Amino acid sequence: MPKGSTGRGLRTRLPKVATTLTLVTALSSCGLLGGSDDETEPQSSGNGKLEKTELTISIMKTTDLTPFHLARKEGFFEEEGLSVKTVDAPSGNASVQKLLGGESDISYSSYTPLFLAESKGAAASKGGVKLVADAASAGPNSTMVVAVPDSPVKSVRDMANKRVAVTAPNTISDLLTNATLKTNGVDWKSVTYVPTPFPQTAQQLKSGNVDAAFVTEPWIVDTQRNAGAVPIFDTAVGPTADMPVAGWGALGDFVEKHPNTIAAFQRAMQRGTDLALSDRSLVEPLLVEFAGVDEQTAKMATLLTFQSKLEASRIQRVPDLMLEFEVIKTELDAEKMIVPTAPVT
């Protein structure tokens, strides 16, 4: 069993996961597709030797990183010949800055900082920003605006001229909120957004420093339990239903020089995603361990929809929405940024 395994054993879960996982596991246990036992360079499941075997990956404390942590614990990266080191980032913007500054090979972030960096040409000299894997999309009741009972905000139509907590301006937080306001005929430009780290949201609501707040899990449950907040409206409905919210980025130069390494990362992430989708009982302990929530919150949380394979038509919705709400000034073609997903064979 790989180091760090959850101990449940892959064979006990084979009826629950895709047949492709069975094939990958079988191939991995046979010297990586016929490779001799004395080979010192790992191979990426038959698609060529890895150009780089040690990856530094920037992550955050968020629930939609569960597939990554699951892939790591189950040894899926090891089976691809990868050794993964992580560095923590406090926000998507900070995570992208680690990528641009060379502190990470691959960075997790909400999509908006990745597209914003590309639109500004921040990585133009390094091959641009590339998307190497999807992470999550906004399912029903997973991205909410909440308020305390004595707030003047009782419905979406009360949001004009109000103070609303978001993680940061020009992120998926205010983007989804603005889109929902516009759909409901509310002047989204009149809203004052107050930068607030998710862990501080409950206190901001209790103190009356904001009238409402955008939150995802586990902070929806956290604000309910610690501030008495109630859901006001779902931001993932209508035009923003199933909106992609986060993914994994790399620099174009790195992708060009390390195609087999990127493919190996993609396969490990797909397996982790498939496994997370197949069995929630595997997910909840990882929320406690890595997302900083307690067991009760982990059981109650309405999770984002885990994704891995990048689809241009889906991802294009994000830069289109950013352009509509003036986060970027020119059109971006998501397809040109996407690295095709390597199949799990």
Disulfide bonds with the S-S distance in Angstrom:
none
